[in-house]
Amino acid sequence: MKALSAIAVAALVIYPGVVLAASDAPPGAASCSGCHATNAAVESPVPRIHGRNANEIVTAMAAFRTGALPSTVMGRIAKGFTDEEMHPIAAWLAAQK
Amino acid sequence: MTLHPTRRNFLRSSAAIASATLFPLPALAQAAPRVIVVGGGFGGATVARQIKAIDPKFHVTLVESSATFTACPLSNAVIGGLRDLKAQQFGYDKVRAAGVNVVIGTAIGVNTGSRTVRLTDATLPYDRLVLAPGIDIRWDGLPGYNEAASAKMPHAWRAGDQTTLLRSQLEAMEDGGLVVMSAPANPFRCPPGPYERASLIAHYLKTKKPKSKLIVLDAKDQFSKQRLFQNAWKELYPDHLEWVSLSSGGKVTSVDPATNTLTTEFGKHVAKVANVIPPQKAGRIADLAGVTNQTGWVPIDPMTFESRQIPGIHVIGDATIAGAMPKSAFAANSQGKACAAAVAKLLTGAKPPEPKLINTCYSLVAPDYGISVAGVYVPANGMLAEVQGSGGVSPLDAPRDVRVTEATYAEAWFRTITSEVFG
């Protein structure tokens, strides 16, 4: 019996089925790290957004979109995302280290 | 009786199934999906690392012909004397450390039947192949220009020795010498690239060789970030940079490396230093794999970046026909991430997600003067289209401090993206 359980556990570990949903980035989210560094060693004036509060991210993107928050490129990018699209993106970013 | 298996029988048969799946061990090792990525630039190194990050059980092999990658973005600053070529160069140690099997070698063929990639000294099997080969020069695209001519009239459109050659020619030139650049018709790698380069060469001439001048002969009437560039040129380089459009006779029809002459429909220009940016096409392995069409570039499905011509082969970056998305390092990186997500799903029999992609591209007009273009893209009508109302270039009327900020962002972007891809 013990041997059988071990095999069952091994099967579960090796064959988790499909890629874990938790690692799936919502559309657009993976591109952010092209400018917003995830590596702490990188020197950049561009703010870190990975691990940041999700509501702050959604609010900032809305303000970039209207121009209430001045920016260089972020206003142009924010106009490509709706609030509905931003919620899962912000939640995903917030969950990254 | 057979309809009611005992618990013991049930356990036995489950164990048998589990054993059959788990053993023998070599068979198990074979069972993990194999992905080969050809080309270790911004697109290829990204997709390789991302697939491995999504699920470490995937076997990911990156085939790249050079042990050191030389990045094109900011290489115009090397040509302008503002930056060392070493700052452009990256190795693959960290890509290896991320679990990617990096093979330094040249892919010379793809067998789409047996799903194998042939290298000069090995044959590698794949379940999914990703090609990220960048560009090749179209050596038959401009009369008089060939590989030998590029040693005299560098293109410097693939960074490395060509970058160093153009820089050293500019340095060796006496003050008063004429520099001539030719820019190709669309499409080509890095649409604003010729104009950033023109700006930084003009900056070098203005500060170090003020009696010299640059003439840009263009096969186009319009180009990326055009008004921003032209406004800046008027302000910064009125005596050092002259742009000749297609309709003013700018199209170069032939070159002669023996005399450093560029010929247009309207006349001849004899240069002290000639930078010929020739017509281009997808990198060679795309041709060999059969994924290019009559244009020389690769049609792809924008949902998955899978070739329109050959199933199981995905293509990203400069080699592709990507609709509104430009051929840039940022685009290749963004496409690499989207392609990785699609490939991982396809390998596990799941439906790929609909991607959304971003491009951001900075150009330096002077060391402290940066401009940008940005865009957000989604699949639409079989191509990648810009999301309506999004994107665009830096404002034409921005104050100078915004240009200074964008110049600092340009360098920060380079540090960030190269750290993500190679660090």
Chai-1 contact restraints between the chains, C-beta under 6 A:
chainA,res_idxA,chainB,res_idxB,connection_type,confidence,min_distance_angstrom,max_distance_angstrom,comment,restraint_id
A,L4,B,L11,contact,1.0,0.0,6.0,A-B,restraint_1
A,L4,B,A15,contact,1.0,0.0,6.0,A-B,restraint_2
A,I7,B,A18,contact,1.0,0.0,6.0,A-B,restraint_3
A,A11,B,A18,contact,1.0,0.0,6.0,A-B,restraint_4
A,V18,B,T348,contact,1.0,0.0,6.0,A-B,restraint_5
A,V18,B,A350,contact,1.0,0.0,6.0,A-B,restraint_6
A,V19,B,I54,contact,1.0,0.0,6.0,A-B,restraint_7
A,V19,B,D55,contact,1.0,0.0,6.0,A-B,restraint_8
A,V19,B,A344,contact,1.0,0.0,6.0,A-B,restraint_9
A,V19,B,T348,contact,1.0,0.0,6.0,A-B,restraint_10
A,S23,B,I54,contact,1.0,0.0,6.0,A-B,restraint_11
A,P27,B,P355,contact,1.0,0.0,6.0,A-B,restraint_12
A,P27,B,K356,contact,1.0,0.0,6.0,A-B,restraint_13
A,G28,B,K356,contact,1.0,0.0,6.0,A-B,restraint_14
A,A30,B,K337,contact,1.0,0.0,6.0,A-B,restraint_15
A,S31,B,S334,contact,1.0,0.0,6.0,A-B,restraint_16
A,S31,B,I358,contact,1.0,0.0,6.0,A-B,restraint_17
A,S33,B,E420,contact,1.0,0.0,6.0,A-B,restraint_18
A,G34,B,F330,contact,1.0,0.0,6.0,A-B,restraint_19
A,G34,B,N333,contact,1.0,0.0,6.0,A-B,restraint_20
A,G34,B,I417,contact,1.0,0.0,6.0,A-B,restraint_21
A,C35,B,W413,contact,1.0,0.0,6.0,A-B,restraint_22
A,C35,B,T416,contact,1.0,0.0,6.0,A-B,restraint_23
A,A37,B,T416,contact,1.0,0.0,6.0,A-B,restraint_24
A,N39,B,S419,contact,1.0,0.0,6.0,A-B,restraint_25
A,V42,B,R415,contact,1.0,0.0,6.0,A-B,restraint_26
A,V42,B,T416,contact,1.0,0.0,6.0,A-B,restraint_27
A,V42,B,S419,contact,1.0,0.0,6.0,A-B,restraint_28
A,S44,B,A412,contact,1.0,0.0,6.0,A-B,restraint_29
A,S44,B,T416,contact,1.0,0.0,6.0,A-B,restraint_30
A,P45,B,A412,contact,1.0,0.0,6.0,A-B,restraint_31
A,V46,B,A412,contact,1.0,0.0,6.0,A-B,restraint_32
A,T72,B,E406,contact,1.0,0.0,6.0,A-B,restraint_33
A,V73,B,T360,contact,1.0,0.0,6.0,A-B,restraint_34
A,V73,B,S372,contact,1.0,0.0,6.0,A-B,restraint_35
A,V73,B,A374,contact,1.0,0.0,6.0,A-B,restraint_36
A,R76,B,A374,contact,1.0,0.0,6.0,A-B,restraint_37
A,R76,B,G391,contact,1.0,0.0,6.0,A-B,restraint_38
A,R76,B,G392,contact,1.0,0.0,6.0,A-B,restraint_39
A,I77,B,A374,contact,1.0,0.0,6.0,A-B,restraint_40
A,I77,B,V376,contact,1.0,0.0,6.0,A-B,restraint_41
A,K79,B,G389,contact,1.0,0.0,6.0,A-B,restraint_42
A,K79,B,S390,contact,1.0,0.0,6.0,A-B,restraint_43
A,G80,B,V376,contact,1.0,0.0,6.0,A-B,restraint_44
A,G80,B,V387,contact,1.0,0.0,6.0,A-B,restraint_45
A,G80,B,S390,contact,1.0,0.0,6.0,A-B,restraint_46
